[in-house]
Amino acid sequence: MQEQPILEKVEQQEDYPLRAVPPEMRKSFWSLAPILVGFTLYSGTLFAGGLVGPAFRFFPDLIGVILIGNLILGIYAALLGYIAGETGLNTVLMARFSFGNIGSRWVDFILGFTQVAWYAWGSGLIADLLNQTIGFPKSLNWLLIVVVTYGFCITAYFGYNALDWLSRIAVPAIVVLMLWSLAISTGEVGGFSGLQAQEIAPQAEMPLSAAITLIVGTFISGGTQATNWSRFARSGKMAAIATLLAFFLGNGFLIFSGAYSSLAYGDSDIVKVMMKQGLLVWGLILFVLNMWTTQDNTMYAFSVAGSHAFRTEKRHLLVLGGTTLALALTLGGIYGSQFVNFLVLLGTFIPPIGGIIMANYWLGHRGQFPSLDEVQPPFNWIGILSYIAASAIAYYTPGIKPINGIIAAVIIYFVLEKVMGQKEQGMKNKE
């Protein structure tokens, strides 16, 4: 009799890595939204904006590209967020129905590996930037990397409540500091007319489809895992609205800021820009808050994926294990390698996962997942084959690759569900 309350307390402390978040533990919109916004406020998105900015006339071209790209990203993340809010499940738990009990471990691997690698890259980015801006000795890089690698995982270790409080403090501060910098940038370039008058350099030209792919692909892996927090919403509608606002406005604001800084100063690095504006200390504060609110969410996402992969409640230990693995990757030189390009490539292979889950939820289960206690087959071949085909289409076809992968996943799943699903039902009827 006493074991059940103890188990429930452990699950609560570990943020329910292996079951749905119970109704009594759901959070308000004002708790959820800052966490999701903080997750999207990532320095890597600024660099993506810096690539897009010089390639388009400021208005309406650049503004239009940013709006379209982030609307696509926001809708995708919001649809997954709706399912999470309705069911209390995150992506890796949903994948158990979409890919099977064993097949879902591929989802655990690809999502977990991507997150721990991005965490490692972020630690390297911090060390590199401090070397360049304040002259931090390169000989002590290893010490700085150790400090930030373990320091930024503290809130991930303590879970949702710690992420909540950090986001409530950091997100408003980040927005205010960035608006301050953007206001100075506007004065430097002569306002709106000055931005409009800038000519696009031939080497900066970029096709519209490539620009939208870059905007969507930069954070779509994060959108696929935003369910780790949207599952705490009190309803699917609340989760969808909070996720849409975070990914459309939060990610859009970062893309816009990177593009704007690139147009004004030829540099999307917000700390370097603020250094030129005489705001170095504020720039460093902005950078630390910006990185922390994403790094801790990244490691939290890894711990949740790892908990599902190993079917363990010990999410705290996986935070420490994942952080140690990230430290080894950073000290091994991940920041200076081509590994980031590989991670960006995963943006092609991750979106079909979301497409399969959405198709499985609305087409396969008619908007109602079964209980997690219900035994699932080792492999859901409809989901697996749909994923393989959709990933191949996303990789080889021109256009906006993340969107190609999502749409292909839904269509192929629908077709296979009609063909294979009816065949399986016929075999059961014969039995």
N, C-alpha and C positions, 0 to 999 in steps of 0.2 A: 504493500500500500504506500510505503514511503518513497519507493523508487520513482514513481511517476512525477511527484513534485520536484524531485531532484533533477530528473531528466529534463523537465520543462524549464527549470532554472538554467541548466547548462545550455540548452538550445537558445534561450533568450540572450544569455551572455555572449554566445557565439554568433548571434544574428541569424539564426535559423538557416544554416547552409544546406540542410537536406530535407526541409519541408516548407510548406507554405507559411508565410507570415500570418499569424492568427489575427482575427478582426480587432481584438482588444489592444494589439500592439501597433496598429496602423497610426500614421502620423498626419499632421495637418499639411495643407498646401504650403504654408509659410515655413514649415520645417523642411519639406521636400525640395522646393524650388531652389533655395540657395545652394544646396548640395549639388544639384544637377547643373546649375549655372557655373559653380566653381569648378566642376569637372571639365566643362567646355572651355574655360579660360586658360588656355595652354599656349606657351610660347611658340611651339611648333606651328600653330595655326597662324601666328603673326608672320612667320617666314613664308607660309603658303600665300598669304595676302600680298607679301612683298613681291612674289613672282607674278601674281596676276595684275597688280596695280599698274605697272608701267606699260602693259600691253593693250590698254583700252582708254578711250576718252572718258574722263571722269563721269560726266552725265550726258546721256542716260546709260551709256554702254557699261561702264564699270559697276555702277549702282545696280543695273539690271542683272548682270552676271552674279553679283553677290546675293541679290534677293532670290534669284532662281535656284542657285546652288544650295543655299541654306534652307530654302523652303522644301526642296527635295529631301535634304538631310533631316529636317525637322519632322516632316510627315512620316518618314520611315521610322525614326526613333519613337515618335508618338504612337504609331500603330502597335509597335512592340510594347510600349509603355502601357497602353490600354489593356493589353492581354495580361501584363504583369499585375496591374492594379486590380483587375477582375479576379485573378486566380491566386495572387500572393506568391507567384513563382517567378524566378529569374530565368535567364536564357538557358543556362546549363540544365536546369530542372525541366524546362519545357522540351529541351532537346531529347529527353528520355522518351517522350511520346513520338517525336518526329523522326528520330534516328534509331531508336531501340535502346535497350539497357546497356549493351556493349557498344553499339555504334555511336552512342552519344559521347563516348570518351574521346572521339576525334574532335568534337566541339570543345570539350574541356581542354584538350591539348592546344588547339590552334588559338583559342581565346586566351588561355593562361599564358602560353609561351609569348604571344604578342605583347601582353601587358608587362610581363617581367622584363622583356627586352626593352620596351619603351622606358620603363623605370630606370634601367641601367643607362640608357642613352641620356635620359634627363640628368642623371648625376654627373655624367661627363660634360654635358652642356653647361651646368652650373660652374664646374671647375674651370672650363675653358673661358667662360665669360668673365669670371673674377680675375683670371690671369690677365685678360686684355684690358679690363676697365680700372682695376685698382692695383695692378701689379703684384698680385698674390704669387709668392714664389712657386715656380713649377716643381721644384724639388719636394715641396710639401703637398703636392697634388693628392697623393695617396691619403694623407690625413684628412684633407678637406672632403674627399670623396667618401671616406668612411663616415665622417660626421653627418653629411647631408643624406647619405644613403640610409643610415639607421634613424636619423632625426626625423625625416619626413614620413617614416612608416609608423610613428607613434600613434597618430590619429587613426590610421588603418587598423592598428592592433586593437584599440579600444572599441572600434566599430561605429555604428550609425550615429550614436549620440555625440561622439567626439568629432566626427565629420560634420555634423550639424552645427556645433558651436564654432568650429573653425570657419565654416562657410559664412555664418552670420556676421562674423567680424571681417573676414577677408574680402568677400565679394563686394560690399559697398566701398571698401577702401580701394580696391582695384579699379572699380568703375570711376570713382572720383579722380584718382591719379591719372588714369588714361584720358579722361575728358580734359583735364588740366593740360596735359601734354598736347592733345589734339588742338586745343584752343590756341596754344602758342604756335603750333605748326601752321594753322590757318593764317595767322598774322604774318608768318615768315614767307608764305607763298603768294600773299596778296589776295586772300579770300577765295571765294568761289570762282570769280573771273580769272584769277591767277591759275587755278587748277585746270580750268577749261582751256586756257591758252597754251598749256604744255603740249608739245608735240610728242607723238609716240615714236620711240627709236625703232628702226627696222629690226634690230636684233631682239627687241622685246616683244615682237608680235607673237600672238598665241591664238590658235583656233578657239572658237567659242566652246566646242565640245570638250577640248582639252582643259580649258579653264574651269568649266563646270565639274569635270571629272576630278580635277585637283581639289576643288573646294569640297566636294562631297566625299571624296576618298580620304582626305586628310583625317577626318574624325568619324567616319562611318563605323570603324571598329569599336569606337567608344559608344556610338549610338546603339550598336548591337548589344552592348553590355550595360547600358543605362538601366536596364531592368533590375539590376542589383539594388537600386534605390527606389525606382518607381513602384516596385512590388510592396513598398511600405505605405503607398497611398491608400486612402480610405475608399476609393472607388476607381474604376477604370477611367471614367471621365476626368477625374482630378489628375490622375497619372498622365493621361494623354496631354492635357493642357499644360501641366508643369514641364513635361518633356519637350513639347513643341516650343514653348517659350524659351527654354534653356538652349535648345539646339538651333533654333531659328535666330533668336536675338543674341544669345551668348556667343555662339560660334560665329554668327554674322558680325557681331561687334568686333571680334578679334580679327577676322578676315579684313574688315573695313579698316581697322586701325593699322594693320600691317601694310595694306595697300596705300593708305593715306601717308604714312610715314615714309614709305618708299618713294612716293611722288614728291614729297616735300624735301626730304633729305637724302634720297638715294640709299636708304638703309631701313629695313623693316625691324631691326633689333631695337626694341623699345628702350632698353637700358642705354644703348649707345646714343639713341636719339635724345633721351632726357639728359644725358651727359652733355651733349651739344647745346642743350637748352639751359644749362646751369643747374640741373636738378638731379645730379648724380645720386645723392643719398636717397631721395624719393624714388628714383629709378630702381635702385637696389632693393628697397623695401617692396616696391611693386613686383619685381622679379621673383623675390623669395615667396611672397604670398601667391603669386601666379603659379609658380612651380609646385608649391606645397599643396594647394587645393586640387591639383591634378595628379601629382605623384602619389598622394595617399589614396585617392580613389582608384588609381591604377593598381596599386598593391592590394587593395581591398578586393578588386575584381579578380586578381590572380588567386587570392586565398579562397574565394568562393568557388572558382573553377577547380582549384586543387582539391577542395573539400568534396566536391562531387566526384571527381576522378577517382579518389581513394575511398569514397563513401565513409568519410570521417567527420565528426562534429568538431574536431580540433582545428578550427579556423585560425586561432591565435598562433599556433605553432607553424602553420603554413605561411602566415605573414612573415614570421622570423626566417623561415626557410627560404621563402621567395626573395626576401631582402638580401640574404646572404648570397644566393645565386646571382642576383642582380649586381651585387658588389664584385663578385668574381668576374662577371662579364665586363663591368666598367673598367676594372683594373687590367683586364685582358685586352683592352683597346677597342671595345665595341664602338665608342664614339667616333673614332677616327677611321673606321672601316666603311665599307659599302653596305653594312648591315641595315642601315636605315632605309636604303632603297629597297631592300628585301622586305622590310616591314610594310613599306608603302605598297609594295606589290600584293601583300596579303589583303589590302583593301579590295582587291579583285575577288578574292576567295572567301572573304568573311560575309559580305552582303547576302549571298545566296542562302546562308544559314538563316538569316532573318526572314527571307522570303519563304523558305520551307516551313519554318515555325508558324508564320501567319497562315499559310495555306493549310497546314495540318490542323490548326485551331479552328478556322472558320469553315473549311471544306471537309476535312477529315472527321472532326469532332463536333461540328455544328455549334461552335462557340461555347463548348463545355468540356474541358479536360477531365478525364477520370481521376480518381484518387491516386496519389503517388503510391499508396499501399497496394494498388492493383498491379500484379506482376505484368511487366511488359516483355514482348519477345526480345531476344538478344539483338536482332537487327530488324529495323523497319526498312525493307528494301525499296519501297516507294520513295521514302525520303532520301535514302542514300543515293539511288540512281538519279533522282531529280537533282540532287546537289552536284553530283559529278558532271552531269550534262550542262547544268546552269553555269557552273564554274568554267567549263570549257568555252561556252558561248561568251561569257564575260571576258575571258582572256583573249580570245581570237577575233572577236567582232569589233568593228570601229564604233565610234560614238561614245556615250557616257557609260563606261564599263560597270560601275556599281549599279546603275539603273538597269542596264542590260541583264546583269546577273539576277537582280531581284525579280524582275518581270518574267524572265525565263524560268526561274525556280517555281513561281506560282503557276504558270501555264503548264509546265511539264508535270508538276505534281498533280494538277487537276486531271490531266490526260491519263497519267498512270493510275491515279485513284479510280478513275472510271473503268480502266481496263483490268488492272491487277486486283483492285478491290472487289469487283464483281466476280472475278475468277475465284478469289479466296472465299467469298460468300457462297458461291455455288458448290465448292468442295465441302464446306461446312454443312450445307443443306443435305448433300448426299450422305454424309456421315450420320 
